Amino acid sequence: QIESLDKSLEDLLTRVDEFVGMLDMIRSDSSQVVNESIPQIHTKATEMRHIYRKIDKLEAFVKMIGNIVAGLEERVIKAETDLGAFPSTFKKILHTISMPSFLNKPSSRQQTLYEPPVLFKTEDYFPCVNETPH
């Protein structure tokens, strides 16, 4: 009986030693996480916030460009309807062929003065890093 009790106690001590070893590993892993990984995660989170701000600025820039392009497209459509889609030489040729010149009515449209649209400068939004100040 004493031998079986001694054997059981030895098995129990072996298991306790294994358990203590596992606890030490967990403790060292936890301290490694606290000492190394959490600061790295914090640094990466700060970097990600910086990237998110850049993405937000880029999205705003793309939206602005979309609005500018839409405005330019409206101006092109208006110019095409005002001036006609055909180039003027083709229009004149087709017009003189189809109608005698004495039936032509003088054009009542007045051409408006062209005003170039105000555009952005890419350098204002994306400064060139390679340029050195003069």
RAMO-V516302 format. One line per field, one symbol per residue. psi: psi as a letter, one per 30 degrees, with the letter a starting at -180 (. if undefined). A space follows every 50 residues. Layout:
BEGIN
psi = ???
END
This chain:
BEGIN
psi = eeeeeeeeeeeeeeeeeeeeeeeeeeeeeeeeeeeeeeeeeeeeeeeeee eeeeeeeeeeeeeeeeeeeeeeeeeeeeeeeeflfkleeeeeeeeeefkl fffkkkkfkkklkkjkljllkefffikkefkkk.
END
